[in-house]
Amino acid sequence: MSALLVYGVAGFTGALVSRELARRGVAHLAAGRRAEAVDAHVRSVDALGDVTGKAAGRAFGLDHPAQLAAGLDGVRVVLNCAGPFGRTAAPLAAACIARGIHYLDLSGEVAEHASLLDWGDAAAAAGMMLLPGVGFGVVPTEAAAVLAVERLGGHANKIVIAYETRGGASRGTLETVLRGIHLAGTVRRNGRLEAALPGAWRHRLELGGGQALVVYNPWRADLVSAHVSTGVPEIETYATFPAIARFLMRSPRLMSSGFGRWLVERIIRSAPEGPSPKDLARGATRVLAVAEGDGGQRAEVRIHGPEAYVFTARSAAAIAERVLHGAVRPGFATPAQVLGAGWMRELEGVEVQA
């Protein structure tokens, strides 16, 4: 029986992560709510033919404690790929704390990371680790922020983080992003999270390969993780968004109306399950972190990588494998705290410009 369980393999991203683990030779339990969907995924992994890591199926839901406990039997590490994480992280993480199982997930929003941070003391007491954001959600942006602060000698008073993703979006990603795209989020000021509106500020920044229009993204989990990793009191997070998304950000009345809700649901329903293989191959990600010091000093770090879902599969699989081999920091942790900011230079297709 494998010591690693990947939950959510019936979803687009979870399936990619499971296949990447198999490609890397990491045996694991491929899990989800519906047995037929899990079994179909396991058969698809077996059919790849060129993988060395086996995937065995296990089906269980998160709503019934006895079923959840049975699902985690014999497991040392859980990698949660089942969004929305606002619904799945709490029951899975709580069950992992109760059993001393290390918990990882792909979450990338402030509320999700803040909730797990609140459980950090309980996790430390149980000798287990809560490690959210092991995909594109924070891995490259947090690493760029840490490296930029290191270039200033480890001391900065502000970090600006921006990123761009080129490629398609899965239906699950659109569901997470669009339904709340008009809602207020946060910004890090004087060490605290304060309310901020989406799109409140915009800049044209050189992310590498040309300037990009970025607008304020008040939900990005780096507002928690980069602060935990660096202690920097001022953090702003930006991203590129298509024009329709920028319009919806600035239209709270529309988004609260029946027509607005219908429009969002139509966009979500019309989206494919995930990007096509061609989109995955052609896509790319660009990240910029700028650290500012007390005397006006600046340090910039850029990270270029593969398409965001591909990045997530590779980073999540690599981190899960390292945790299995003992890369553990009990309590709440960030990827850079556990592995160091420079580890991603080892990831296929990633270039760090520091």
C-alpha positions in Angstrom: 0.0 0.0 0.0 1.3 3.4 -0.9 2.1 6.0 1.8 0.9 8.8 -0.5 -2.7 9.5 -1.3 -3.8 11.9 -4.0 -7.4 13.1 -3.5 -9.3 14.5 -6.4 -8.0 12.4 -9.4 -11.3 12.7 -11.2 -10.7 16.4 -11.7 -8.5 17.8 -14.5 -5.6 19.0 -12.3 -5.7 16.0 -9.9 -5.5 13.6 -12.9 -2.4 15.5 -14.2 -0.7 15.4 -10.8 -1.4 11.6 -10.5 0.0 10.9 -14.0 3.1 13.0 -13.2 3.7 11.0 -10.0 3.4 7.8 -12.0 5.8 9.2 -14.6 8.3 10.0 -11.8 8.0 6.4 -10.5 6.1 7.3 -7.3 3.5 4.8 -6.3 0.4 6.3 -4.8 -3.3 5.9 -4.0 -5.5 7.7 -6.5 -8.6 8.7 -4.6 -11.9 10.6 -5.0 -15.5 10.5 -4.1 -16.9 8.3 -6.9 -15.5 4.8 -7.3 -16.2 4.6 -11.1 -14.4 7.9 -11.8 -11.4 6.8 -9.7 -11.3 3.4 -11.4 -11.4 5.0 -14.8 -8.5 7.2 -13.9 -6.4 4.3 -12.6 -7.0 2.5 -15.9 -5.9 5.6 -17.8 -2.6 5.6 -15.8 -2.1 1.9 -16.4 -2.7 2.5 -20.1 0.1 5.0 -20.4 2.6 2.2 -20.6 5.7 4.3 -20.1 5.3 5.0 -16.4 7.0 3.2 -13.5 4.9 4.4 -10.6 1.7 2.5 -9.9 -1.6 4.1 -9.0 -4.2 2.1 -7.0 -7.7 3.4 -6.5 -9.5 4.3 -3.3 -13.0 5.9 -3.2 -14.4 7.8 -0.2 -16.2 11.0 0.6 -15.4 13.7 3.1 -18.8 14.1 4.7 -18.8 11.0 6.9 -16.1 10.7 9.5 -16.0 6.9 9.5 -15.6 6.7 5.7 -13.0 9.4 5.8 -11.0 7.6 8.5 -11.1 4.4 6.5 -10.0 6.2 3.4 -6.9 7.5 5.2 -5.9 4.1 6.6 -2.2 3.4 6.1 -1.4 6.8 4.6 1.5 9.1 5.6 1.0 12.0 3.2 -2.2 13.4 1.6 -2.1 15.6 -1.4 -5.5 17.3 -1.9 -6.2 18.3 -5.5 -10.0 18.5 -5.1 -11.3 22.0 -5.3 -12.9 24.2 -4.3 -10.5 24.0 -1.4 -12.8 26.2 0.7 -15.0 23.0 1.0 -12.4 20.2 0.9 -9.4 21.4 2.9 -11.0 21.7 6.3 -12.3 18.1 6.6 -9.2 16.5 5.1 -6.8 18.6 7.0 -8.6 18.0 10.3 -8.6 14.3 9.7 -4.9 14.4 8.9 -4.1 16.4 12.1 -6.0 13.8 14.1 -4.0 11.0 12.6 -0.6 12.7 12.3 -0.7 12.6 8.5 1.1 15.3 6.5 -1.3 17.4 4.5 -0.5 19.1 1.2 -2.9 20.9 -1.2 -3.0 23.0 -4.4 -4.9 25.9 -2.8 -4.0 29.4 -3.9 -6.3 31.9 -2.2 -5.9 34.0 1.0 -8.8 32.5 2.9 -7.6 28.9 2.3 -4.1 29.5 3.5 -5.2 31.7 6.4 -7.5 28.9 7.7 -4.7 26.4 7.7 -2.3 28.9 9.3 -4.8 29.1 12.2 -4.4 25.3 12.7 -0.6 25.5 12.7 -0.2 25.0 16.5 -2.5 21.9 16.4 -0.5 20.5 13.5 2.8 21.1 15.3 1.5 19.4 18.4 0.5 16.4 16.3 4.0 16.3 14.6 2.5 16.8 11.2 2.8 19.4 8.5 0.1 21.6 6.8 1.6 22.6 3.4 -0.8 24.4 1.1 -0.1 25.8 -2.3 2.3 23.2 -3.7 1.2 24.0 -7.3 1.4 27.2 -9.3 -0.9 28.6 -6.6 2.2 30.0 -4.7 5.3 27.9 -5.6 6.9 30.2 -8.2 5.5 33.5 -6.8 6.6 32.8 -3.2 10.0 31.6 -4.4 10.5 34.8 -6.5 9.5 36.9 -3.5 11.9 35.1 -1.1 14.8 35.3 -3.6 14.2 39.0 -4.2 14.3 39.7 -0.4 17.5 37.6 -0.2 19.1 39.8 -2.8 18.5 42.7 -0.5 20.3 40.9 2.3 17.2 39.4 3.8 15.6 42.8 4.7 12.8 44.5 2.8 9.8 46.6 3.6 7.6 45.8 0.6 7.1 43.1 -2.0 5.2 43.5 -5.3 4.4 40.1 -6.9 2.9 39.8 -10.4 2.3 36.9 -12.7 0.9 35.9 -16.1 -0.4 32.6 -17.3 -0.8 31.8 -21.0 -3.0 28.9 -21.9 -6.5 27.7 -21.2 -8.4 27.5 -17.9 -10.3 24.5 -16.5 -13.9 24.6 -15.6 -13.0 24.2 -12.0 -10.6 27.2 -12.1 -13.3 29.4 -13.7 -15.8 28.3 -11.1 -13.4 29.3 -8.3 -12.4 32.6 -9.9 -15.5 34.0 -11.6 -18.1 33.5 -8.9 -16.3 35.8 -6.5 -14.4 38.0 -8.9 -16.3 41.1 -7.8 -15.8 40.6 -4.1 -13.4 42.4 -1.9 -10.2 40.7 -0.9 -7.1 41.9 1.0 -3.8 43.6 0.8 -0.9 43.3 3.3 -0.2 46.6 5.1 1.9 47.0 8.2 2.0 43.3 8.6 -1.8 42.9 8.7 -4.4 41.9 6.1 -6.6 44.9 5.2 -9.6 45.0 2.8 -8.8 45.7 -0.9 -10.9 45.6 -4.0 -10.1 43.5 -7.1 -8.5 45.6 -9.8 -8.0 48.5 -7.4 -4.6 49.3 -8.9 -3.0 48.5 -12.2 0.5 48.7 -13.7 2.4 47.8 -16.8 5.3 45.6 -15.7 8.1 43.9 -17.5 7.5 40.2 -16.7 10.1 39.1 -19.3 9.5 39.0 -23.0 7.5 42.3 -23.0 5.4 44.4 -20.8 2.0 43.2 -19.5 -1.0 45.0 -18.0 -1.5 43.6 -14.5 -4.3 44.5 -12.1 -4.6 44.0 -8.4 -5.5 40.4 -7.4 -6.7 40.6 -3.7 -7.1 36.8 -3.3 -3.7 35.5 -4.1 -2.4 33.3 -1.2 1.1 35.0 -1.4 -0.4 37.6 0.9 -0.2 34.9 3.5 2.6 32.6 2.4 5.1 35.2 1.3 4.6 37.1 4.5 5.1 33.9 6.5 8.3 33.1 4.5 9.8 36.6 4.6 8.2 38.6 7.4 7.9 41.6 5.0 5.0 43.8 6.2 3.8 45.2 2.9 2.8 42.9 0.1 0.8 43.5 -3.1 -0.2 40.8 -5.6 -1.1 41.4 -9.3 -2.0 39.2 -12.2 -3.1 39.5 -15.8 -6.8 39.0 -16.5 -8.7 38.9 -19.8 -10.9 41.9 -20.5 -14.1 40.2 -19.5 -12.7 39.4 -16.1 -11.5 42.9 -15.6 -15.0 44.2 -16.5 -16.7 41.8 -14.1 -14.3 42.9 -11.3 -15.5 46.5 -11.6 -19.2 45.5 -11.9 -20.5 44.4 -8.4 -24.0 45.5 -9.2 -24.1 43.4 -12.3 -22.5 40.4 -10.6 -25.2 40.6 -7.8 -28.0 40.6 -10.3 -29.8 37.6 -11.8 -28.4 38.4 -15.2 -24.8 38.6 -13.9 -25.1 35.3 -12.1 -26.6 33.7 -15.3 -23.7 35.1 -17.3 -21.1 33.7 -15.0 -22.8 30.3 -14.9 -23.0 30.2 -18.7 -19.3 31.0 -19.0 -18.4 28.3 -16.6 -20.7 25.7 -18.2 -19.4 26.4 -21.7 -15.7 26.0 -20.6 -13.9 22.7 -21.4 -12.9 20.4 -18.5 -9.4 21.7 -19.0 -6.9 23.0 -21.6 -6.3 20.8 -24.6 -2.9 19.0 -24.9 -1.9 21.6 -27.5 -2.7 24.4 -25.0 -0.7 22.6 -22.3 2.3 22.3 -24.6 2.2 25.9 -25.9 1.3 27.6 -22.6 3.7 29.5 -20.4 3.9 31.3 -17.1 5.8 34.4 -16.2 6.4 35.7 -12.6 8.0 38.9 -11.3 8.7 39.8 -7.7 10.1 43.2 -6.7 11.5 43.7 -3.2 12.0 47.2 -1.9 14.3 48.2 0.9 14.2 51.1 3.4 16.7 53.2 1.4 14.9 52.8 -1.9 16.9 49.7 -2.9 15.1 47.4 -5.3 15.7 43.8 -6.3 13.8 42.0 -9.0 13.5 38.3 -9.7 11.7 36.7 -12.6 10.7 33.1 -13.1 9.5 31.6 -16.4 7.9 28.2 -16.5 5.6 25.9 -18.4 1.9 26.3 -18.7 0.2 26.7 -15.2 -1.4 23.3 -15.0 1.8 21.6 -16.2 3.7 23.7 -13.6 1.3 22.5 -10.9 1.6 18.9 -11.8 5.4 19.0 -11.8 5.8 21.0 -8.7 3.2 19.2 -6.7 4.6 15.8 -7.6 8.1 16.8 -6.8 7.1 18.3 -3.4 5.0 15.3 -2.5 7.9 13.0 -3.3 10.3 15.0 -1.1 7.8 15.0 1.8 7.6 11.3 1.5 11.4 11.2 1.9 11.5 13.3 5.0 11.3 17.0 3.9 8.9 17.9 6.7 8.5 21.0 8.9 5.8 20.3 11.5 3.0 22.9 11.8 2.0 25.3 9.1 4.6 25.7 6.4 5.2 27.2 3.0 7.0 25.5 0.1 10.0 27.9 0.3 10.3 27.2 4.1 10.4 23.4 3.5 12.5 23.2 0.4 14.2 26.6 0.0 13.4 29.2 -2.6 15.9 27.9 -5.2 14.8 24.3 -5.4 12.6 24.9 -8.4 15.6 25.3 -10.6 15.4 21.5 -10.7 11.9 21.5 -12.2 11.7 20.7 -15.9 11.1 23.8 -18.0 11.6 26.4 -15.2 14.1 29.3 -15.5 15.0 31.5 -12.6 16.4 34.9 -13.3 17.8 36.2 -10.0 
